[in-house]
Amino acid sequence: MTVRVLVAEDQAAVRAALVMILRAEPGIEVVAEAADGEQAVRLAAELRPDVVLMDVQMPRLDGVSATRRVVAAGTAQVLVLTTFDLDEYVYGALRAGAAGFLLKDVEAQDLVDGIRAVARGDGMLAPSVTRRLISTFARPERPEHLGAGAAVAGLTPREREVLGCVGVGLSNGEIAARLEMAEATTKTHVSRILGKLGLRSRVQAAILAQDLGIAPPD
């Protein structure tokens, strides 16, 4: 399956480098480029790519606001790019529904792998920087999790196990192997979990699982 990507980055040189990396990769198609947040939102709505690679700091409309609009419209998954691993805007982007984030100095293969993971619906939870982000910022937001925390009681035992696995960064394939079920069934469980908890993304589910101490089964 070809992954269709929209690259949103205001710095022309950085954008060109990202596009060059992605176009050299089989199975990835760069469908458009955006130089600001408003353009990114418009092109995402028009082209409906699989993934928007979104810079955080952009003119006209910042990456967090653009992410919120793209996710709310359901037009694509968003993978955020940031310069600093504890950028003040990153957590806002995750709360807005971004599927994850990468640093701009990421290795080319890691960038490609991240885009493929987001396109599969796995999110970006593996890097240590993401774990630090969750650890640093999830706790202060705990009051905002009360509604979703109460809704956890409505999950089935299997859905709770899946949520615990999401919380430690396992992909759908890894969850399927760990819980001995089909990967398609895992995807269904994740989708139902997000719906029941009123969450926009897998990353939000992981933050909630971390915050509530929901662990995967042994």
BELHU-V443813 format. One record per pair of residues at least 24 apart in sequence whose C-alpha atoms are under 10 Angstrom apart, sorted by the first residue. I is the first residue (numbers start at 0). GAP is how many residues later the second one is. Records with the same first field share a line. If there is no record, write none. Layout:
I = GAP + GAP
//
This chain:
0 = 26 + 27
1 = 24 + 25 + 26 + 27 + 48 + 114 + 117
2 = 24 + 25 + 26 + 27 + 28 + 46 + 47 + 48 + 112 + 113 + 115 + 116 + 117
3 = 24 + 25 + 26 + 27 + 28 + 43 + 44 + 45 + 46 + 47 + 48 + 72 + 111 + 112 + 115
4 = 24 + 25 + 26 + 27 + 28 + 39 + 42 + 43 + 44 + 45 + 46 + 47 + 48 + 71 + 72 + 73 + 110 + 114
5 = 24 + 25 + 26 + 27 + 28 + 34 + 37 + 38 + 41 + 42 + 43 + 44 + 45 + 46 + 47 + 48 + 70 + 72
6 = 24 + 25 + 26 + 27 + 28 + 33 + 44 + 45 + 46 + 47 + 48 + 72
7 = 24 + 25 + 26 + 27 + 28 + 29 + 30 + 31 + 32 + 33 + 35 + 36 + 44 + 45 + 46 + 47 + 48 + 50 + 55 + 58 + 72 + 73
8 = 24 + 25 + 26 + 27 + 28 + 31 + 44 + 45 + 46 + 47 + 48 + 49 + 50 + 54 + 72
9 = 24 + 25 + 26 + 27 + 44 + 45 + 46 + 47 + 48 + 49
10 = 24 + 25 + 44 + 46 + 47
13 = 90
14 = 40
16 = 91
17 = 35 + 86 + 90 + 93 + 94
20 = 87 + 88 + 90 + 91
21 = 86 + 87 + 89 + 90 + 93
24 = 83 + 84 + 87
26 = 89
27 = 84 + 87 + 88
34 = 24 + 25
35 = 24 + 25 + 26 + 27 + 30
36 = 24 + 25 + 26 + 27 + 28 + 29 + 30 + 32
37 = 24 + 25 + 27 + 28 + 31
38 = 27
39 = 26 + 27 + 29 + 30
40 = 24 + 25 + 26 + 27 + 28 + 29 + 30 + 32 + 34
41 = 24 + 27 + 28
42 = 27 + 32
43 = 25 + 26 + 29 + 30 + 31 + 32 + 33
44 = 24 + 25 + 28 + 29 + 30 + 31
45 = 29
46 = 28 + 29
47 = 26 + 27 + 28 + 29
48 = 26 + 27 + 28 + 29 + 70
49 = 25 + 26 + 27 + 28 + 65 + 66 + 68 + 69 + 70
50 = 24 + 25 + 26 + 27 + 28 + 48 + 64 + 65 + 67 + 68 + 69
51 = 24 + 25 + 26 + 27 + 28 + 46 + 47 + 63 + 66 + 67
52 = 24 + 25 + 26 + 27 + 28 + 48 + 49 + 58 + 62
53 = 24 + 25 + 26 + 27 + 28 + 39 + 44 + 47 + 48
54 = 24 + 25 + 26 + 27 + 28 + 46 + 47 + 48 + 49
55 = 24 + 25 + 26 + 27 + 31 + 32 + 33 + 34 + 36 + 37 + 45
56 = 24 + 25 + 26 + 32
61 = 27
62 = 26 + 27 + 29 + 30
63 = 25 + 26 + 27 + 28 + 29 + 30 + 31 + 32 + 33 + 34
64 = 27 + 28 + 31
65 = 27 + 30
66 = 25 + 26 + 27 + 28 + 29 + 30 + 31 + 32
67 = 24 + 25 + 26 + 27 + 28 + 29 + 30 + 132
68 = 27 + 28
69 = 26 + 27 + 28
70 = 25 + 26 + 27 + 28 + 129 + 130
71 = 24 + 25 + 128
73 = 126
75 = 42 + 43
76 = 38 + 41 + 42 + 43 + 44 + 46 + 124
77 = 37 + 40 + 41 + 45 + 123
78 = 32 + 35 + 36 + 38 + 39 + 40 + 44 + 45
79 = 24 + 44
80 = 24 + 25 + 30
83 = 45
84 = 43 + 44 + 45 + 47 + 48
85 = 43 + 44 + 46 + 47 + 50 + 51
86 = 46
87 = 49
89 = 40 + 43
90 = 39 + 42 + 43 + 45 + 46 + 47 + 113
91 = 45
93 = 40 + 106 + 107 + 108 + 109 + 110 + 113
94 = 104 + 105 + 106 + 108 + 109 + 112
95 = 103 + 104 + 105 + 108
96 = 102 + 103 + 104 + 105 + 106 + 107
97 = 25 + 26 + 102 + 103 + 104 + 105 + 106
98 = 24 + 25 + 26 + 101 + 102 + 103 + 104 + 105
99 = 24 + 25 + 26 + 30 + 101 + 102 + 103 + 104
100 = 24 + 26 + 28 + 29 + 102
101 = 25 + 27 + 28
102 = 26
116 = 54 + 55
117 = 84
119 = 51 + 52 + 67
120 = 50 + 51 + 66 + 69 + 70 + 80 + 81
121 = 44 + 47 + 48 + 49 + 50 + 51 + 65 + 68 + 79 + 80 + 81
122 = 43 + 46 + 47 + 48 + 49 + 78 + 79 + 80 + 83
123 = 45 + 46 + 47 + 78 + 79
124 = 41 + 42 + 43 + 44 + 45 + 46 + 77 + 78 + 81 + 82
125 = 42 + 43 + 44 + 45
126 = 42
129 = 39 + 73
130 = 36 + 37 + 38 + 75 + 76 + 79
132 = 74
133 = 33 + 69 + 70 + 72 + 73 + 74 + 76 + 77
134 = 72 + 75 + 76
136 = 70 + 74
137 = 66 + 68 + 69 + 70 + 71 + 72 + 73 + 74
138 = 68 + 69 + 71 + 72 + 73
139 = 71
140 = 66 + 67 + 70
141 = 65 + 66 + 69 + 70
143 = 64
144 = 52 + 62 + 63 + 66 + 67
145 = 62 + 66
146 = 50 + 51
147 = 46 + 48 + 49 + 50 + 51 + 57 + 60
148 = 48 + 59 + 60 + 62 + 63
149 = 47
150 = 42 + 45 + 46 + 47
151 = 41 + 44 + 45 + 56 + 57 + 60 + 62
152 = 44
153 = 39 + 42 + 43
154 = 34 + 37 + 38 + 41 + 42
155 = 33 + 37
157 = 28 + 31 + 59
158 = 27 + 29 + 30 + 31 + 33 + 34
159 = 29 + 30 + 33 + 49 + 54 + 55 + 56 + 57
160 = 28 + 53 + 54 + 55 + 56 + 57
161 = 24 + 25 + 27 + 28 + 31 + 52 + 53 + 54 + 55
162 = 26 + 27 + 30 + 31 + 39 + 42 + 43 + 45 + 46 + 47 + 51 + 52 + 53
163 = 41 + 42 + 44 + 45 + 46 + 48 + 49 + 50 + 51 + 52 + 53
164 = 41 + 44 + 49 + 50 + 51 + 52
165 = 24 + 36 + 37 + 38 + 39 + 40 + 41 + 42 + 43 + 44 + 48 + 49 + 50
166 = 35 + 36 + 37 + 38 + 39 + 40 + 41 + 42 + 43 + 44 + 45 + 46 + 47 + 48 + 49
167 = 38 + 39 + 41 + 42 + 46 + 47 + 48
168 = 33 + 34 + 37
169 = 36 + 46
174 = 41
177 = 38 + 39 + 40
178 = 37 + 38 + 39
//
